[in-house]
């Protein structure tokens, strides 16, 4: 019995002498590094559970899978359990377990259906940073301070470009194009663009210079004297700008610190609050869903309509009409 994580290092591909080294590397790009990391953590959790239960995990029986997900249902959300099963299944497939993959068993599928009914699939997620919140945060930041200027730029670009945090920290100076109408940011690769086709995000000049993402980005680059490489960088203890990009975790920390400054509970907010906030604010302003999708780069209207429905809960609540007179 082995707990080898095949998705990280597929032995069948690695030992295939007919494939060149460059060809083998292509298979490593099939899924993003973040997805692979999450799947590996899920696989390790399953292996640990199996060891504790003293049952086989490669391959496991459908009954073992059902017992595992039933234990998970005591504390995990249905979507988390579904991802765990997907991670286990993907690793079996990468390890050559195809016909006997227990995750495809009708028993496991029936158990997952019951789990969803039992605990539901609703996910609250992090609260959105709305336009009003963003304006309030910007007002308390002192842009003469390099850290404050960086954070202001990060928050404005993250919100107005509806960036995922991995996209945000990955922005390079070479991917910026300033033109007379505003700023274009090229995203060569992202979670929703696994094939690397790339996307352009347009940020126009805004009348209010204080919150204009184009002017703020220019100010940040000039003040920090950044001419190449990562746009958003960390700082040393002495206040010197680093040459390396901020981490995903730092974006999360910055968002939490800045919302706390305006009296919001940092536990309710995270890096996704910027992207979420743009979509919700746009929906509240009556922006058409196709234009929201253009900026958020969603391929499906399902999530965008979720944001629109979220905005409508109060904007078009029948109680407002009932008690307005």
C-alpha positions in Angstrom: 0.0 0.0 0.0 1.4 3.4 -1.0 0.4 7.0 -0.2 2.3 8.3 -3.2 0.7 11.5 -4.6 0.8 10.8 -8.3 -0.6 14.2 -9.4 2.6 15.8 -8.2 4.9 13.3 -9.9 3.2 11.0 -12.3 5.4 8.0 -12.4 3.9 6.6 -15.6 4.7 9.9 -17.5 8.1 10.2 -15.8 9.1 6.7 -16.9 7.8 7.1 -20.5 11.0 7.1 -22.5 9.1 8.0 -25.7 8.3 11.5 -24.2 10.9 14.2 -24.2 11.6 16.2 -21.0 9.7 19.2 -22.5 6.7 17.0 -23.3 6.7 15.6 -19.7 6.6 19.2 -18.4 3.4 19.8 -20.3 1.5 17.4 -18.1 2.6 19.4 -15.0 0.7 22.4 -16.5 -2.6 20.5 -16.8 -3.8 21.9 -13.4 -2.7 25.0 -11.6 -0.1 24.7 -8.7 -2.8 26.0 -6.3 -5.1 23.2 -7.3 -2.4 20.6 -7.0 -1.5 21.8 -3.5 -5.1 21.6 -2.4 -5.5 18.1 -3.9 -2.3 16.9 -2.2 -3.5 18.2 1.2 -6.9 16.4 0.6 -5.1 13.2 -0.4 -2.9 13.3 2.7 -6.0 13.8 4.9 -7.6 10.7 3.4 -4.5 8.7 3.9 -4.2 9.7 7.5 -7.8 8.8 8.1 -7.3 5.4 6.5 -4.2 4.7 8.6 -6.2 5.5 11.7 -9.0 3.2 10.6 -6.5 0.6 9.5 -8.0 0.3 6.1 -6.5 0.3 2.6 -6.4 3.6 0.7 -4.7 2.7 -2.6 -7.1 1.7 -4.0 -9.8 2.0 -1.3 -13.1 0.2 -1.4 -16.3 2.2 -2.1 -17.3 1.4 1.5 -14.1 3.0 2.8 -14.9 6.2 0.8 -18.5 6.3 2.1 -17.3 5.9 5.7 -14.7 8.6 5.2 -17.1 11.2 3.8 -19.6 10.4 6.4 -17.0 11.2 9.1 -16.2 14.4 7.2 -19.8 15.5 7.2 -19.7 16.0 11.0 -17.7 19.2 10.5 -16.9 19.9 6.8 -19.1 21.6 4.2 -20.6 19.6 1.4 -18.5 21.5 -1.2 -15.3 20.6 0.8 -16.3 17.0 0.9 -17.0 17.0 -2.9 -13.5 18.5 -3.5 -11.9 15.8 -1.3 -13.6 13.1 -3.3 -12.4 14.8 -6.6 -8.8 14.9 -5.3 -8.9 11.2 -4.3 -10.3 10.3 -7.7 -7.8 12.4 -9.7 -4.9 10.8 -7.8 -6.3 7.3 -8.5 -6.5 8.2 -12.2 -3.0 9.6 -12.2 -1.8 6.4 -10.5 -3.4 4.1 -13.1 -6.6 3.2 -11.2 -9.2 3.8 -13.8 -11.7 0.9 -14.1 -11.6 0.2 -10.3 -11.8 3.9 -9.2 -14.0 3.7 -6.1 -15.0 7.3 -6.4 -17.0 6.4 -9.5 -19.0 3.8 -7.6 -22.8 4.2 -7.5 -22.5 3.7 -3.7 -20.2 6.7 -3.3 -22.3 8.9 -5.7 -25.5 8.0 -3.7 -23.7 8.8 -0.4 -22.6 12.2 -1.8 -26.2 13.0 -2.8 -27.4 12.2 0.7 -24.6 14.3 2.2 -25.7 17.3 0.2 -29.3 16.8 1.4 -28.1 16.3 4.9 -25.9 19.4 5.4 -26.7 21.5 2.3 -24.4 23.2 -0.1 -24.9 26.9 0.9 -21.6 28.8 1.4 -21.6 32.2 3.0 -18.0 33.1 2.0 -16.3 36.4 2.8 -18.2 39.7 2.9 -17.7 42.0 -0.2 -15.9 45.3 0.2 -18.4 47.6 -1.4 -17.7 50.8 -3.2 -18.5 52.9 -0.1 -16.1 50.8 2.0 -13.3 51.2 -0.5 -13.7 55.0 -0.6 -13.6 55.1 3.2 -10.4 53.0 3.3 -8.7 55.2 0.7 -9.5 58.3 2.8 -7.7 57.0 5.8 -4.6 56.0 3.9 -1.6 58.4 3.9 0.0 58.1 0.5 3.1 59.8 1.6 3.8 56.5 3.4 5.1 54.0 0.9 3.3 51.0 2.5 0.0 53.0 2.5 0.5 53.9 -1.1 1.2 50.3 -2.0 -1.9 49.1 -0.2 -4.1 51.8 -1.7 -2.9 50.8 -5.2 -3.4 47.1 -4.4 -6.9 47.6 -3.2 -8.0 49.9 -6.0 -6.5 47.7 -8.7 -7.8 44.5 -7.0 -11.4 45.9 -6.7 -11.7 47.7 -10.1 -10.0 44.9 -12.0 -11.9 42.2 -10.2 -8.7 40.4 -9.7 -8.2 37.1 -8.0 -5.4 37.4 -5.5 -3.1 35.1 -7.5 -3.6 37.3 -10.5 -3.0 40.5 -8.4 0.4 39.4 -7.0 1.4 38.1 -10.4 1.1 41.5 -12.2 4.4 42.5 -13.8 5.4 46.0 -15.0 6.0 44.5 -18.4 2.3 43.6 -18.5 1.1 47.2 -18.0 0.1 49.4 -20.9 -0.7 53.1 -20.1 -2.6 54.8 -22.9 -4.7 58.0 -23.2 -7.9 56.3 -22.1 -6.5 54.5 -19.1 -4.5 51.4 -18.2 -4.5 47.9 -19.7 -3.2 45.0 -17.6 -2.4 41.7 -19.4 -3.0 38.5 -17.4 -1.1 35.7 -19.1 -2.4 32.9 -17.0 -5.1 32.5 -14.3 -7.3 30.0 -12.5 -10.0 30.4 -15.1 -7.6 30.3 -18.0 -5.7 27.1 -17.5 -4.7 27.0 -21.2 -2.9 30.3 -20.9 -4.8 32.2 -23.6 -4.4 35.4 -21.6 -6.8 38.2 -20.8 -6.7 42.0 -20.9 -8.2 44.0 -18.1 -9.1 47.6 -18.9 -9.1 50.3 -16.2 -10.2 53.7 -17.5 -9.3 57.1 -16.0 -11.9 58.1 -13.3 -12.9 61.8 -12.7 -12.0 61.5 -9.0 -8.2 61.4 -8.9 -8.2 60.1 -5.3 -9.6 56.8 -6.4 -8.5 56.7 -10.0 -6.7 53.3 -10.5 -4.6 54.6 -13.4 -3.2 57.7 -11.7 -2.7 55.7 -8.5 -0.7 52.9 -10.3 1.4 55.5 -12.0 2.1 57.2 -8.6 3.0 53.9 -7.0 5.5 52.9 -9.7 7.1 56.3 -9.8 7.4 56.7 -6.0 8.7 53.2 -5.5 10.9 53.5 -8.5 9.7 50.2 -9.9 10.6 49.8 -13.6 10.5 46.1 -14.1 9.3 42.9 -12.5 6.5 42.5 -9.8 4.3 45.5 -9.3 3.3 44.6 -5.8 6.1 43.9 -3.4 6.9 43.3 0.2 8.9 45.5 2.5 11.9 44.7 4.7 11.8 45.5 8.4 13.9 48.6 7.7 11.3 49.9 5.2 13.2 48.9 2.0 11.2 47.6 -0.9 11.9 44.0 -1.8 12.5 42.7 -5.3 10.0 39.8 -5.0 6.3 39.8 -5.3 3.8 39.8 -2.4 2.4 36.4 -1.4 -1.2 35.5 -1.7 -1.4 35.4 2.1 -0.1 39.0 2.3 -3.0 40.2 0.1 -5.4 38.6 2.6 -3.6 40.2 5.5 -3.6 43.6 3.9 -7.4 43.4 3.2 -8.0 42.4 6.8 -5.8 45.2 8.3 -7.4 47.9 6.1 -11.0 47.0 6.7 -10.3 46.9 10.5 -9.1 50.6 10.2 -12.6 51.6 9.2 -14.3 49.6 11.9 -15.3 46.4 10.0 -14.7 43.0 11.4 -11.5 41.6 9.7 -12.8 38.0 10.3 -15.6 38.7 7.8 -13.2 39.8 5.0 -10.4 38.4 2.9 -8.6 38.8 -0.5 -11.7 37.6 -2.4 -13.7 40.5 -0.8 -12.2 42.8 -3.5 -13.4 40.7 -6.5 -16.7 40.0 -4.7 -17.1 43.7 -3.9 -16.7 44.8 -7.5 -19.3 42.3 -8.7 -21.8 43.1 -6.0 -21.3 46.9 -6.3 -21.7 46.7 -10.1 -24.9 44.7 -9.7 -26.2 47.2 -7.1 -25.5 50.0 -9.7 -27.6 48.2 -12.3 -24.6 47.2 -14.6 -25.6 44.6 -17.1 -24.4 41.1 -16.3 -22.5 40.8 -19.6 -20.5 43.9 -18.7 -19.8 42.6 -15.2 -18.6 39.3 -16.8 -16.3 41.2 -19.1 -14.5 42.7 -16.1 -14.6 39.7 -13.8 -13.7 37.3 -16.7 -16.3 34.7 -15.6 -17.1 32.1 -18.2 -20.5 31.2 -16.7 -23.3 33.6 -15.7 -24.1 31.4 -12.7 -21.7 33.1 -10.3 -22.4 36.6 -11.7 -26.2 36.0 -11.2 -25.4 35.0 -7.6 -23.8 38.4 -7.0 -26.8 40.1 -8.7 -29.2 38.2 -6.5 -27.1 39.1 -3.5 -27.3 42.8 -4.3 -31.1 42.5 -5.0 -31.9 41.1 -1.5 -32.0 44.6 -0.1 -32.2 46.8 -3.3 -35.5 45.2 -4.4 -36.8 43.8 -1.2 -40.6 43.9 -1.1 -40.6 45.2 2.5 -39.2 48.5 1.2 -42.3 48.9 -1.0 -44.7 47.7 1.6 -43.5 50.1 4.4 -42.4 53.0 2.3 -45.7 54.8 2.8 
